[in-house]
Amino acid sequence: MVKQYAFFLSLGLLFIKSEIKAQVIDGDTIYVGAKTVVAVRFPSLPTNFYTNPPDAPYNLISLPTGFTIIAKKKNTPPAELFVIENKRSHRFIIFNKKHSDEDDIKNSDYDFSSVKKLKERVKQLEEREKKYNEAIAQADKLYSAQDYDNAKVYYNTALGLLNRPWPKDQISKINKQLKKAKRKKRNSLAGNDS
């Protein structure tokens, strides 16, 4: 009887843990401007929120169910933001937008003020991650086949979905390859084949 009770208790705890994990935001980007205060709200009051590095040049000011963020200056480097609320640990990337994009920032909605909204955002992020992985797989395949023009299209698609280093690095490599091929072609047409 005790073993059976312990089994159901552990099963219940596992369900609760997986239920909380399904509501955790990981790696979402929050765009912040130097002249725009951005509010981020959660279902419950965060018990802790902090940036990594700790001295990142962003001001975080408490709200009743969240906080506001403002960049201390223009061209502030990105930073990680960790938020702990109601046994959930969220991780964001704070990304400073240029002054010209600040109107877009004002319209940005970082309202995770209910569990339903959190779940919806997590689902959107999972779908974006899936599309990103599909685009990267196709781009890598084309890159291996040296179809650089089409590979670049897929890397740009992936970059539009998630701002990550891999597609940026690959696009840079492709641009070098295309420049090299163009130079080689120009030299061979000029009779300077090297």
N, C-alpha and C positions, 0 to 999 in steps of 0.2 A: 504494500500500500504506500509506504514512504517512497519507494523507488518510482512508483507510478506518479505520485504527486510531484516529485523532483523532476521527472521527465516533462510533465505538462508545464511546470513552472519555467524550466529552461526553454521549452518550446515557446512559451508566452514571451519570455525575455528576448529570445531570438527574433520573434515577430516584431516586438516593440523596437528593437535595435534596427532591424531592416526597414521598419516603417519610418524611423527617424532619418536613416540614411537616404531614403527616397525623397526626403524633404530638404536635404542639405545642398546648398549651392556651392559648387567647386569650380573656380577658375573663370567666373563671369567677369566681364570688364565693366568698370564704372568710369565713365568719361567725366572729367572735371575740368573746369576752366579757372583761370586766374581771377576772373571778375564775376563768376557765377557760383552761387552757393547751391550745392546739390544735396537733396534730402534722400536718405535711405531709411526705410521703415520695415519693421519686422513684426511677427505675430505677438512677441512678448519683448519686454525691455531687455536689451543686451546686458549681460553681466560683465562683459569685457569686450573691448574692441581696440585693436592696435595695428600699427603698420610695421612692415619689415622692409627696409631697415627701420629701426625705432625712430631715427631722426629724419625720416622722409619729410620733405617740405610741404606737408599738407596739414591743414587745421581740421581737427575732428571735434565737433561740439555736440553734446548730448541733446536729444529730443525725448519726449515722453516714451516713444516706442522705437527709437533709433538714434540717428545722429545726422549732422550735416557735414559735408566735406567741401573745402575750398583749397585750391592750390595757392601757396604763398607767393608764387611768382610765375611768370611765363616760362615755358620750356622746362618745367619741372620733370625730372625723370620718373618713369613708372615705379610703382611700389606695390607690394602685396598688402592686402588688408585682411585681417582675421577678425571674425565676429563670433562671439559665443553667446547664444541665447537659448534658453529652455532645453538644455542638453544637446543642442545642435551646434556644430562648428562649421561656419561658412568661411570660404576663402575667395577673395576677389582680387582682381588686378586693378589698381587705380591708374588710369592713363590720362595724362594732361593733354587736352586738345588745344589747338592754336586759337588765338583770339577770333579769327574769322569764323570759327565753328561754334562760337558760344551760343548762338541762337538755337542750334540743334541741341546743345546741352540743356538749355532751359526747358526744352520739350521732352527730355529724357525722363522715363518713369522708372524709378527704382522702388516701387511699392510692393514689398513682400509682406504686407501687413496682415495676411491671414495664411493659414496652413494651405488652403486651396491655391492661393496665389503663388506660394512657394513651390508647390507641386507642379503648377503650370509652368513656372520658370525652369524648374529642373527638367521637365519633359522637353521644353524648347531647346535647352542646352544639349540634352542627349541626342535630339534629332539633328542639331547642328554638328555635333561631334561625329555622328554617323555619316553625314554628307561630306564633312571634312575628310574623314578616313577614306571614303570612296574616291574623292577627287585626288587625294595623295596617291592612292594605289594606282589609279589610271595615269597620273603624271609620272610616277616612278617607272612604270612600264614603258611609257613613251620615251622617257629620258634614256632608259637602258637601250632602247631601239634607235637612239640618236635622232629621234623625231622631235627636235628641240622646240620648234614653233608651237606644235600642239601640246607638248609637255608644259610649256610656259603658260598656255591658256589654262590648263588644269591647276597648275601651281597658283596662278592668280585667283582662280575660283576658290581654292582652299584658303588662301590668304584673306579673301573677302569674308569667309565664314569664321575663321579663327586667326587672330594675329599671333602667329607662332614663328619661331626662327627657321624651321626646316624649309618651308616654301620660299622664304626670303633668301636663304642661302642658295637654294637650287636655282632661283630666278637669276641671282647674281652670277652663278656658274654658267647658266645658259647664255646670258648676255655676253659674257667673255668668249664663249664658244662661237656665238654668232658673229661677234666682232672679228674674231680670229679668222673665221671662214670667209668673211667679206674681204678682209685684208689680203688673204691668200688668193682669192679670186681676182682682186684688183691687180695684184702683183703678176699673176699669170697672164692676164690680159695685156699688161704693159710689157710683157716679155722678160720680167725679172723673177721668174719662178725660182723660189728658194726652198 
